[in-house]
């Protein structure tokens, strides 16, 4: 399978090319092209991964690849970059976040459904072993009562504000609390944005802490069940990109998305009210 990459400024691209092109962990599947032209960054990627070509614009990849991975750091670009490939029926992996508005997320999903094109998107934290272990522990605690996740996020990030890093804690929280999202209530305490909602009958609290000059909080998750609780730090190992990449590769082969399309939109449903609350503060 020939893969094209859009948005090479993201460090995740290095992991993807290392996995597919250098280590050849997926057989003949490899990255063959990237958009963005012959920049210094792209030339380095071409040399490392022995890419066949660099093209100027994202749609220049059409006809050259069998699937695309979109890794723009700013999620506001993802709708524009994803839809042309979905319209051709190609498998598409949109690195976090799927979009920077619920409206854009729904438009991307609508294109996937209309053209029967496999689509997936997720935070890398969703797939790390610690998150899997927390979900497994939570299943033994009785009926879930509350989910609390914590992570760093900067409301003023140049890459889509709170969406850029806030997606991590939100995606994990909503994996642990499936269901309809109620009204999202937002408050700010010191340097932390706290968002709370009832999700499928479970109280979900997401704490997004502004990074400081001395570092940032780790990702953390806690689930309170009817007769117990589970909590753990969600650690990103050196191979943290690989689980989501493997899920995409399986989807490209089977054409069965690993995450339900309605669930792809849910993080944007949660994050949009946070963005609006920050805008009004």
C-alpha positions, 0 to 999 in steps of 0.5 A: 500500500502506498501512503501519502502524508500531509502536514509534515511539520508534526513530529509524529511523521518521523515515527510513522516513517521510521515504522513503515519505511526504515523498520519496514514493520508493515511489509510492503506498505510504506510512505511514498510521497508527502506534500509541502514541496522540497522544504528542508524538513521534507528533504530530510524526511525524503532522505530518511524514508527514501520517499519517491517524491515530494509534491506541492499541494495536498491534492497533488497526491491524488493518483499517487497513493492508496491512502493518506495520513493527515498530520497538520498540527492545526486541526483547522486544516483537516477538513480541507485536506481530508475531504478530497481523498475521502471523495475518492474513497481512499482510507484516511487517518487524521491525526488529532484532532479530527477538526477544530469545530464540531461542524468541520468534524461532521463534514469530514464524517459526512464525506466518509459516509457518502463515499464509503471511505474508511476514516479514523482519527484519535489522540495517541493517548487513547491507545497507550497501554496505560489507557487500555489498562485503566479501561480494563480496571474500570470494567471491574468496578461496577457501574461507572459514576465518574471519569476524571482526566487531566492533561496539559493544554494551552488555550492560546496555542497557535495550533488551534488553541485548546484543541491542540492538546486538550483533545488528549484528555477529552478523547480518553475521557470519552473513551471511558464514558461512552454515551450522549454528551449533556451540557458542558459547564466550563470554569477556570481555576488558577491556570486550569480550565475545568469542563464538566458534563453528564455523559451517558449518565456518568459525570465527566470532568476534564482538567486542562492545565496550562503548561508553565516554564518548569514543565507540564502536568502528565496525562492522568485518568481516574474512573470511579465505579459503584464499588471501587476506583481506578487511577493511573498516569497515562504515560507516552512511551517511545512508541506511542504513535504506533498503536494508532498507526496500526489501527489505521493500517488494519482499517485500510486493509479491512475498510472497517474503521476502529472507532464508530463515526459518531464517536469521532465527532464526540470530542469536538462536541465536548471541546466546542463549548470550552472554546466558546467559554474561553472566548467569552472570558 
